Amino acid sequence: MVAPGFIDAHTHSDTAAIDAVDAVDGAEGRLDTAQVFASVVQGVTTEIAGNCGHSVFPGRYSGLAALGRVHSAIGRVNHLASLIGHGTVRAAVVGYSARAASASEITRMAAVVDEALAAGAVGFSTGLIYTPGSYADTAEVTALARVAARHGKPYVTHLRDEMAGVEGALEEAIAIARNSGAALHVSHHKTAGKFAWGRTEVTLARLAGLRDAGMDVTCDVYPYTAGSTGLGAMLPPWAHDGGPARLLARLREAGQRDLLRKAIAEGVPGWENTVGNGGWDRIVVAGAPRHAGYQGRTIADLAGAAGVDALDLVAELLLAEDGDVTIISHSMREDDVRRVLAAPFAMIGSDGVPKPGLPHPRWAGSFARVLGHYAREEGLFGLPEAVRKMTGAPAARFGLTDRGVLRDGAHADLVVFDAARISDRATFAEPLLPPTGVRLVVVGGAVVVRDGTVLRDRVATGAGPGRVLAC
């Protein structure tokens, strides 16, 4: 089959290629080429980054153009487009304090968002479970989403709660879209945790009803029952007040640990509380460079083996790793995942987080898994619909003109795959195994993958066909 190059609607791969080039061989936590190329060997020719309220500009890079220059210099294997992240903007203007933004600060944030969207960012994203974005109220987010609406670009949100409070969080997102005038795109839609299982029947019906009434609403989804994020996100928002250094300082104090234990056990109003909705036995360490032996094991198992309380183990691990620990959370149910995948307004986004260790297999397996397992084997939808969800649908959502289609004059981003053989091989134990059945991947007219192998000479420094796209 010949298809348009796949477009990953949701990644966190903003600087993966840069980090792999910049790191010294053998350095602790260095990304290797298997992680950098895991996306393109599935046929992904464009990645949408800057999701969940976190973009690398303003901050590490001054803007999209600066990011593009660096990527062009190193030689990208595929294209990258980026949203502008609310959390990053808030950190730059307001800082990491747990407080409301002033009117003047909201005006300054709006100016930053406006500049980024004018320069080609493809939308405005929030991650309302992550600090400092979670410190914002609905009015602040609405004011910034109005800027996206003026540019005709979507409001893309990781909801404030995807667990017990998912319905209320979805209503907040709907209100933000309505009152701002922006199109709404719900990131990695799910109903996670034992108190929310089955609620996709309600949330999807709500989204479908809005679409029937004329509202521009879409979502993305990855084809797994586990999510992935930072270990610090398992702690309540107040623990992060003041930024990463203040979090680590709190973790050193026995009294603060007791308060954290209590918050997880009893909950905090407005907080998602992943562990309270599931348990430490569902949280697996994915990436901890200085504790490789912890990777692939649950927090509950590690704490039991060490004879310590789970919260104390988490605190010591975060302190030893300077706060940089990724986890996998087994929090969803298969029927909910299937329901979202089948929704006609859902597109495919891996939510890939290319980090060292044992990352979630979704980074290397999502697209092949949809085509092989869910379309061919399970018959959840036909092959044309599966391809639409990973090509034309995300291209339309993010304004990627002449991508996601096969026609004369369109961009020459293509994938050739064997529909009878394409399958994901990535597992939680071996998360970077490439798929089978991908024959050819073409980016910008250049063949970059042949029979599952990246042609390294085609992506040499400064010569790669991939670009940072401005839309």
URSULBEL-V475859 format. One record per backbone hydrogen bond with DSSP energy under -1.0 kcal/mol. NH is the residue of the N-H (numbers start at 1). CO is the residue of the C=O. If there is no record, write none. Layout:
nh = (NH	NH)
co = (CO	CO)
//
This chain:
nh = (3	5	6	7	8	9	11	12	16	19	20	21	22	23	27	30	36	37	41	42	43	44	45	46	47	48	49	54	59	61	67	68	69	70	71	72	73	74	75	79	80	81	83	84	86	88	89	90	91	92	93	94	95	99	106	107	108	109	110	111	112	113	114	115	116	117	118	119	121	122	124	125	126	128	130	134	135	136	141	142	143	144	145	146	148	149	150	151	152	153	155	156	157	158	166	169	170	171	172	173	174	175	176	177	178	179	180	181	184	185	186	187	189	192	193	194	196	199	201	202	203	204	206	207	208	209	210	211	212	213	214	215	217	218	219	220	221	224	227	229	231	233	234	235	239	240	241	242	243	247	248	249	250	251	253	257	258	259	260	261	262	263	264	265	266	267	271	277	278	282	283	284	285	286	287	291	294	296	297	299	300	302	303	304	305	306	307	308	313	314	315	316	317	318	319	320	321	322	323	324	325	326	327	328	329	330	331	332	337	338	339	340	341	342	346	347	348	349	351	355	358	363	365	366	369	370	371	372	373	374	375	376	377	378	380	386	387	388	389	391	393	395	396	397	398	400	401	403	410	411	413	414	415	416	417	418	421	422	423	427	433	436	439	440	441	442	443	445	446	448	449	450	451	453	455	456	458	459	463	466	469	471)
co = (415	413	43	390	46	348	48	352	13	15	16	17	18	19	24	27	32	33	37	39	40	39	6	6	79	8	81	51	61	56	63	64	65	66	67	68	69	70	71	45	467	47	49	123	125	53	85	86	87	88	89	90	90	97	102	103	104	105	106	107	108	109	110	111	112	113	114	115	116	82	154	84	156	158	127	130	132	133	137	138	139	140	141	142	144	145	146	147	149	148	183	124	185	126	163	165	166	167	168	169	170	171	172	173	174	175	176	177	216	155	218	157	220	162	331	277	193	196	198	199	199	200	202	203	204	205	206	207	208	209	211	210	215	184	345	186	347	222	329	327	325	230	231	232	236	237	238	96	240	243	244	245	246	247	250	253	254	255	256	257	258	259	260	261	262	263	268	273	275	279	280	328	297	326	326	288	291	285	294	283	280	298	299	300	301	302	303	303	309	310	311	312	313	314	315	316	317	319	318	321	323	287	229	284	227	282	329	225	333	334	335	336	337	338	343	219	389	221	10	353	286	360	361	362	365	366	367	368	369	369	370	371	372	373	374	382	383	384	385	388	388	391	392	393	394	395	399	400	407	402	411	442	3	440	1	437	418	418	436	430	430	423	416	416	449	414	446	412	443	441	441	453	439	450	448	454	455	456	460	76	80	120)
//
